[in-house]
């Protein structure tokens, strides 16, 4: 596992369920990314493909169990997830910055060795001020 410092290819299965204003959406995709260890944290990097092109995504898994999701591109989004906590964030769009918050209702993680693999489950609410924007469920599986 010494090569984790320089990065190893990783297979990613990601499923996101969204409930916004009574409308449900479900996104599922499988992609090859990269897994890197920096200090005591693991980073999973991959590109999401949508109508706007390829969007770089980084998921940081801290040793304390917190997770940070960063989506780059024209709309930059950086969300922190910590079980049971409300955390402020900013969403940068071409129209300006929007203050948002995540409330993580569940954060489950299992990371195993030989081969290195893991499952991460994040359930959260997304707010802009007091307005609920949506309820989200992320399920991420990865294996090298």
FIKOLZA-1660 file (N, C-alpha, C; in steps of 0.1 Angstrom, whole numbers, plus 5000, padded with zeros to 4 digits):
% residues 144
   i   px   py   pz ch aa at
   1 5008 4988 5000  A  X  N
   1 5000 5000 5000  A  X CA
   1 5009 5013 5000  A  X  C
   2 5022 5011 4999  A  X  N
   2 5030 5023 4999  A  X CA
   2 5027 5032 4987  A  X  C
   3 5022 5027 4976  A  X  N
   3 5019 5035 4964  A  X CA
   3 5007 5044 4966  A  X  C
   4 5000 5043 4977  A  X  N
   4 4989 5052 4980  A  X CA
   4 4993 5067 4981  A  X  C
   5 5006 5069 4984  A  X  N
   5 5011 5083 4985  A  X CA
   5 5012 5089 4971  A  X  C
   6 5014 5081 4961  A  X  N
   6 5014 5087 4947  A  X CA
   6 5001 5085 4940  A  X  C
   7 4992 5076 4945  A  X  N
   7 4979 5074 4939  A  X CA
   7 4978 5061 4932  A  X  C
   8 4967 5055 4934  A  X  N
   8 4964 5042 4927  A  X CA
   8 4950 5043 4920  A  X  C
   9 4948 5036 4909  A  X  N
   9 4935 5036 4903  A  X CA
   9 4925 5030 4912  A  X  C
  10 4913 5035 4911  A  X  N
  10 4902 5030 4920  A  X CA
  10 4889 5029 4912  A  X  C
  11 4881 5019 4914  A  X  N
  11 4868 5017 4907  A  X CA
  11 4858 5023 4917  A  X  C
  12 4849 5032 4911  A  X  N
  12 4840 5039 4920  A  X CA
  12 4826 5036 4914  A  X  C
  13 4817 5033 4924  A  X  N
  13 4802 5032 4921  A  X CA
  13 4796 5043 4930  A  X  C
  14 4789 5052 4924  A  X  N
  14 4783 5063 4931  A  X CA
  14 4768 5064 4928  A  X  C
  15 4760 5065 4939  A  X  N
  15 4745 5066 4937  A  X CA
  15 4741 5078 4945  A  X  C
  16 4733 5087 4939  A  X  N
  16 4728 5099 4946  A  X CA
  16 4713 5099 4945  A  X  C
  17 4706 5100 4956  A  X  N
  17 4692 5102 4956  A  X CA
  17 4688 5116 4961  A  X  C
  18 4680 5123 4954  A  X  N
  18 4676 5137 4958  A  X CA
  18 4661 5138 4958  A  X  C
  19 4657 5145 4969  A  X  N
  19 4643 5149 4970  A  X CA
  19 4642 5164 4971  A  X  C
  20 4637 5170 4961  A  X  N
  20 4635 5185 4961  A  X CA
  20 4621 5189 4957  A  X  C
  21 4615 5196 4966  A  X  N
  21 4601 5201 4963  A  X CA
  21 4592 5190 4958  A  X  C
  22 4593 5178 4965  A  X  N
  22 4584 5167 4962  A  X CA
  22 4588 5159 4949  A  X  C
  23 4599 5163 4943  A  X  N
  23 4604 5156 4931  A  X CA
  23 4616 5148 4934  A  X  C
  24 4616 5135 4930  A  X  N
  24 4627 5126 4933  A  X CA
  24 4636 5125 4921  A  X  C
  25 4649 5125 4923  A  X  N
  25 4659 5123 4912  A  X CA
  25 4669 5112 4917  A  X  C
  26 4674 5104 4908  A  X  N
  26 4683 5094 4911  A  X CA
  26 4694 5094 4901  A  X  C
  27 4707 5095 4905  A  X  N
  27 4718 5094 4896  A  X CA
  27 4727 5083 4900  A  X  C
  28 4731 5075 4891  A  X  N
  28 4740 5064 4893  A  X CA
  28 4751 5064 4883  A  X  C
  29 4763 5062 4887  A  X  N
  29 4774 5060 4877  A  X CA
  29 4786 5053 4882  A  X  C
  30 4793 5046 4873  A  X  N
  30 4805 5039 4876  A  X CA
  30 4816 5045 4868  A  X  C
  31 4827 5048 4875  A  X  N
  31 4838 5055 4869  A  X CA
  31 4851 5050 4875  A  X  C
  32 4862 5052 4868  A  X  N
  32 4876 5049 4873  A  X CA
  32 4881 5062 4878  A  X  C
  33 4886 5062 4890  A  X  N
  33 4892 5074 4896  A  X CA
  33 4906 5071 4902  A  X  C
  34 4910 5080 4911  A  X  N
  34 4923 5078 4918  A  X CA
  34 4921 5079 4933  A  X  C
  35 4928 5070 4940  A  X  N
  35 4928 5070 4955  A  X CA
  35 4942 5074 4959  A  X  C
  36 4943 5084 4968  A  X  N
  36 4956 5089 4973  A  X CA
  36 4955 5091 4988  A  X  C
  37 4966 5088 4995  A  X  N
  37 4967 5090 5009  A  X CA
  37 4976 5102 5011  A  X  C
  38 4971 5113 5018  A  X  N
  38 4979 5124 5022  A  X CA
  38 4978 5126 5037  A  X  C
  39 4989 5123 5043  A  X  N
  39 4989 5123 5058  A  X CA
  39 4980 5112 5063  A  X  C
  40 4970 5116 5071  A  X  N
  40 4961 5106 5077  A  X CA
  40 4948 5105 5069  A  X  C
  41 4946 5113 5058  A  X  N
  41 4934 5114 5051  A  X CA
  41 4935 5106 5038  A  X  C
  42 4924 5101 5033  A  X  N
  42 4923 5095 5020  A  X CA
  42 4915 5104 5011  A  X  C
  43 4920 5105 4998  A  X  N
  43 4913 5113 4988  A  X CA
  43 4909 5104 4977  A  X  C
  44 4897 5106 4973  A  X  N
  44 4892 5099 4961  A  X CA
  44 4889 5110 4950  A  X  C
  45 4895 5109 4939  A  X  N
  45 4894 5119 4928  A  X CA
  45 4888 5112 4916  A  X  C
  46 4879 5119 4909  A  X  N
  46 4873 5113 4897  A  X CA
  46 4866 5125 4889  A  X  C
  47 4862 5122 4877  A  X  N
  47 4855 5132 4869  A  X CA
  47 4841 5128 4867  A  X  C
  48 4832 5137 4869  A  X  N
  48 4817 5134 4867  A  X CA
  48 4814 5140 4853  A  X  C
  49 4807 5133 4845  A  X  N
  49 4804 5138 4832  A  X CA
  49 4789 5141 4831  A  X  C
  50 4786 5154 4827  A  X  N
  50 4772 5158 4826  A  X CA
  50 4771 5166 4813  A  X  C
  51 4759 5173 4812  A  X  N
  51 4757 5181 4800  A  X CA
  51 4767 5192 4798  A  X  C
  52 4773 5197 4810  A  X  N
  52 4782 5208 4809  A  X CA
  52 4797 5203 4807  A  X  C
  53 4799 5190 4805  A  X  N
  53 4812 5185 4803  A  X CA
  53 4817 5177 4815  A  X  C
  54 4830 5177 4817  A  X  N
  54 4836 5169 4828  A  X CA
  54 4838 5178 4840  A  X  C
  55 4834 5174 4851  A  X  N
  55 4836 5181 4864  A  X CA
  55 4845 5174 4873  A  X  C
  56 4856 5179 4877  A  X  N
  56 4865 5172 4887  A  X CA
  56 4858 5172 4901  A  X  C
  57 4859 5160 4907  A  X  N
  57 4853 5158 4920  A  X CA
  57 4863 5152 4929  A  X  C
  58 4864 5157 4942  A  X  N
  58 4874 5152 4951  A  X CA
  58 4866 5149 4964  A  X  C
  59 4867 5137 4970  A  X  N
  59 4861 5134 4982  A  X CA
  59 4873 5131 4992  A  X  C
  60 4873 5139 5003  A  X  N
  60 4884 5138 5013  A  X CA
  60 4877 5130 5025  A  X  C
  61 4884 5119 5029  A  X  N
  61 4879 5111 5041  A  X CA
  61 4889 5114 5052  A  X  C
  62 4885 5121 5062  A  X  N
  62 4894 5124 5073  A  X CA
  62 4895 5113 5083  A  X  C
  63 4906 5112 5090  A  X  N
  63 4907 5101 5100  A  X CA
  63 4897 5102 5111  A  X  C
  64 4891 5114 5113  A  X  N
  64 4881 5115 5124  A  X CA
  64 4867 5111 5119  A  X  C
  65 4866 5107 5106  A  X  N
  65 4853 5103 5101  A  X CA
  65 4845 5113 5093  A  X  C
  66 4850 5126 5093  A  X  N
  66 4843 5136 5085  A  X CA
  66 4847 5134 5070  A  X  C
  67 4838 5139 5062  A  X  N
  67 4840 5138 5047  A  X CA
  67 4838 5152 5041  A  X  C
  68 4847 5155 5032  A  X  N
  68 4845 5168 5024  A  X CA
  68 4843 5164 5009  A  X  C
  69 4833 5170 5003  A  X  N
  69 4830 5168 4989  A  X CA
  69 4833 5181 4982  A  X  C
  70 4842 5181 4972  A  X  N
  70 4845 5193 4964  A  X CA
  70 4842 5190 4949  A  X  C
  71 4833 5198 4943  A  X  N
  71 4831 5198 4929  A  X CA
  71 4836 5211 4923  A  X  C
  72 4845 5209 4914  A  X  N
  72 4851 5221 4907  A  X CA
  72 4844 5224 4894  A  X  C
  73 4849 5234 4887  A  X  N
  73 4842 5238 4875  A  X CA
  73 4836 5252 4876  A  X  C
  74 4827 5256 4867  A  X  N
  74 4821 5269 4867  A  X CA
  74 4813 5271 4880  A  X  C
  75 4807 5260 4885  A  X  N
  75 4800 5261 4898  A  X CA
  75 4808 5253 4908  A  X  C
  76 4815 5260 4916  A  X  N
  76 4824 5253 4926  A  X CA
  76 4816 5251 4939  A  X  C
  77 4816 5239 4944  A  X  N
  77 4808 5235 4956  A  X CA
  77 4817 5227 4965  A  X  C
  78 4818 5231 4977  A  X  N
  78 4826 5224 4987  A  X CA
  78 4817 5222 4999  A  X  C
  79 4813 5209 5002  A  X  N
  79 4805 5206 5013  A  X CA
  79 4812 5197 5023  A  X  C
  80 4810 5200 5036  A  X  N
  80 4816 5192 5047  A  X CA
  80 4804 5184 5053  A  X  C
  81 4807 5172 5057  A  X  N
  81 4798 5163 5063  A  X CA
  81 4804 5158 5076  A  X  C
  82 4797 5161 5087  A  X  N
  82 4801 5156 5100  A  X CA
  82 4788 5151 5107  A  X  C
  83 4788 5139 5112  A  X  N
  83 4775 5133 5117  A  X CA
  83 4768 5142 5127  A  X  C
  84 4756 5145 5124  A  X  N
  84 4748 5153 5134  A  X CA
  84 4750 5167 5134  A  X  C
  85 4759 5173 5126  A  X  N
  85 4762 5187 5126  A  X CA
  85 4757 5195 5114  A  X  C
  86 4755 5208 5117  A  X  N
  86 4751 5217 5106  A  X CA
  86 4764 5225 5103  A  X  C
  87 4768 5225 5090  A  X  N
  87 4780 5231 5086  A  X CA
  87 4778 5241 5075  A  X  C
  88 4783 5253 5076  A  X  N
  88 4781 5263 5066  A  X CA
  88 4790 5261 5054  A  X  C
  89 4786 5264 5042  A  X  N
  89 4794 5263 5030  A  X CA
  89 4790 5274 5020  A  X  C
  90 4798 5275 5010  A  X  N
  90 4795 5285 4999  A  X CA
  90 4795 5277 4986  A  X  C
  91 4785 5281 4977  A  X  N
  91 4783 5276 4964  A  X CA
  91 4786 5287 4954  A  X  C
  92 4797 5286 4947  A  X  N
  92 4801 5296 4937  A  X CA
  92 4795 5293 4923  A  X  C
  93 4787 5302 4919  A  X  N
  93 4780 5301 4905  A  X CA
  93 4785 5312 4897  A  X  C
  94 4782 5312 4884  A  X  N
  94 4786 5323 4875  A  X CA
  94 4778 5336 4879  A  X  C
  95 4768 5334 4887  A  X  N
  95 4760 5346 4891  A  X CA
  95 4764 5351 4905  A  X  C
  96 4773 5345 4912  A  X  N
  96 4778 5349 4925  A  X CA
  96 4778 5338 4935  A  X  C
  97 4781 5342 4947  A  X  N
  97 4782 5332 4958  A  X CA
  97 4768 5330 4965  A  X  C
  98 4766 5318 4969  A  X  N
  98 4753 5315 4976  A  X CA
  98 4757 5308 4989  A  X  C
  99 4753 5313 5001  A  X  N
  99 4755 5307 5014  A  X CA
  99 4746 5296 5016  A  X  C
 100 4751 5284 5019  A  X  N
 100 4743 5272 5021  A  X CA
 100 4748 5265 5033  A  X  C
 101 4740 5255 5038  A  X  N
 101 4745 5247 5049  A  X CA
 101 4740 5233 5047  A  X  C
 102 4749 5224 5052  A  X  N
 102 4745 5209 5052  A  X CA
 102 4742 5206 5067  A  X  C
 103 4732 5197 5068  A  X  N
 103 4729 5191 5081  A  X CA
 103 4730 5176 5079  A  X  C
 104 4740 5170 5084  A  X  N
 104 4742 5155 5082  A  X CA
 104 4735 5147 5092  A  X  C
 105 4724 5140 5087  A  X  N
 105 4716 5132 5096  A  X CA
 105 4722 5118 5098  A  X  C
 106 4730 5113 5088  A  X  N
 106 4737 5100 5090  A  X CA
 106 4750 5100 5081  A  X  C
 107 4760 5095 5087  A  X  N
 107 4773 5094 5080  A  X CA
 107 4779 5080 5085  A  X  C
 108 4779 5071 5075  A  X  N
 108 4784 5057 5078  A  X CA
 108 4795 5054 5069  A  X  C
 109 4806 5048 5074  A  X  N
 109 4817 5045 5066  A  X CA
 109 4823 5032 5070  A  X  C
 110 4828 5024 5060  A  X  N
 110 4835 5012 5063  A  X CA
 110 4846 5011 5053  A  X  C
 111 4859 5011 5058  A  X  N
 111 4870 5010 5049  A  X CA
 111 4878 4997 5053  A  X  C
 112 4881 4989 5043  A  X  N
 112 4887 4976 5046  A  X CA
 112 4900 4975 5037  A  X  C
 113 4910 4966 5042  A  X  N
 113 4922 4964 5035  A  X CA
 113 4922 4950 5028  A  X  C
 114 4931 4949 5019  A  X  N
 114 4934 4936 5012  A  X CA
 114 4922 4930 5005  A  X  C
 115 4917 4935 4994  A  X  N
 115 4922 4948 4987  A  X CA
 115 4915 4960 4994  A  X  C
 116 4922 4971 4993  A  X  N
 116 4916 4983 4999  A  X CA
 116 4903 4986 4992  A  X  C
 117 4893 4988 5000  A  X  N
 117 4879 4991 4995  A  X CA
 117 4871 4998 5006  A  X  C
 118 4860 5004 5002  A  X  N
 118 4852 5010 5012  A  X CA
 118 4838 5013 5007  A  X  C
 119 4830 5016 5017  A  X  N
 119 4816 5021 5015  A  X CA
 119 4814 5033 5023  A  X  C
 120 4808 5043 5017  A  X  N
 120 4805 5055 5024  A  X CA
 120 4790 5059 5022  A  X  C
 121 4783 5061 5032  A  X  N
 121 4769 5065 5031  A  X CA
 121 4767 5079 5038  A  X  C
 122 4761 5088 5031  A  X  N
 122 4759 5102 5037  A  X CA
 122 4744 5106 5034  A  X  C
 123 4737 5108 5044  A  X  N
 123 4723 5114 5043  A  X CA
 123 4724 5128 5049  A  X  C
 124 4719 5138 5041  A  X  N
 124 4720 5151 5045  A  X CA
 124 4709 5160 5040  A  X  C
 125 4706 5171 5047  A  X  N
 125 4697 5181 5042  A  X CA
 125 4705 5193 5038  A  X  C
 126 4701 5200 5027  A  X  N
 126 4708 5211 5022  A  X CA
 126 4699 5223 5024  A  X  C
 127 4704 5234 5030  A  X  N
 127 4697 5246 5033  A  X CA
 127 4703 5258 5027  A  X  C
 128 4695 5268 5023  A  X  N
 128 4699 5282 5020  A  X CA
 128 4692 5290 5031  A  X  C
 129 4699 5295 5041  A  X  N
 129 4693 5301 5052  A  X CA
 129 4684 5291 5059  A  X  C
 130 4671 5295 5061  A  X  N
 130 4661 5286 5067  A  X CA
 130 4654 5278 5057  A  X  C
 131 4656 5280 5044  A  X  N
 131 4649 5273 5034  A  X CA
 131 4655 5260 5031  A  X  C
 132 4647 5249 5032  A  X  N
 132 4652 5236 5028  A  X CA
 132 4653 5235 5013  A  X  C
 133 4665 5232 5007  A  X  N
 133 4667 5231 4993  A  X CA
 133 4664 5216 4989  A  X  C
 134 4668 5207 4997  A  X  N
 134 4666 5193 4993  A  X CA
 134 4671 5183 5004  A  X  C
 135 4667 5171 5002  A  X  N
 135 4672 5160 5010  A  X CA
 135 4680 5151 5001  A  X  C
 136 4692 5147 5005  A  X  N
 136 4702 5140 4997  A  X CA
 136 4707 5127 5004  A  X  C
 137 4708 5117 4996  A  X  N
 137 4715 5104 5001  A  X CA
 137 4726 5101 4991  A  X  C
 138 4738 5100 4995  A  X  N
 138 4749 5096 4987  A  X CA
 138 4754 5082 4992  A  X  C
 139 4756 5073 4982  A  X  N
 139 4762 5060 4985  A  X CA
 139 4774 5058 4976  A  X  C
 140 4785 5057 4981  A  X  N
 140 4798 5056 4974  A  X CA
 140 4805 5043 4977  A  X  C
 141 4808 5035 4967  A  X  N
 141 4816 5023 4969  A  X CA
 141 4829 5024 4961  A  X  C
 142 4840 5020 4967  A  X  N
 142 4852 5021 4959  A  X CA
 142 4861 5009 4962  A  X  C
 143 4869 5004 4952  A  X  N
 143 4878 4993 4954  A  X CA
 143 4890 4995 4945  A  X  C
 144 4902 4991 4949  A  X  N
 144 4913 4992 4941  A  X CA
 144 4915 4979 4933  A  X  C
% end
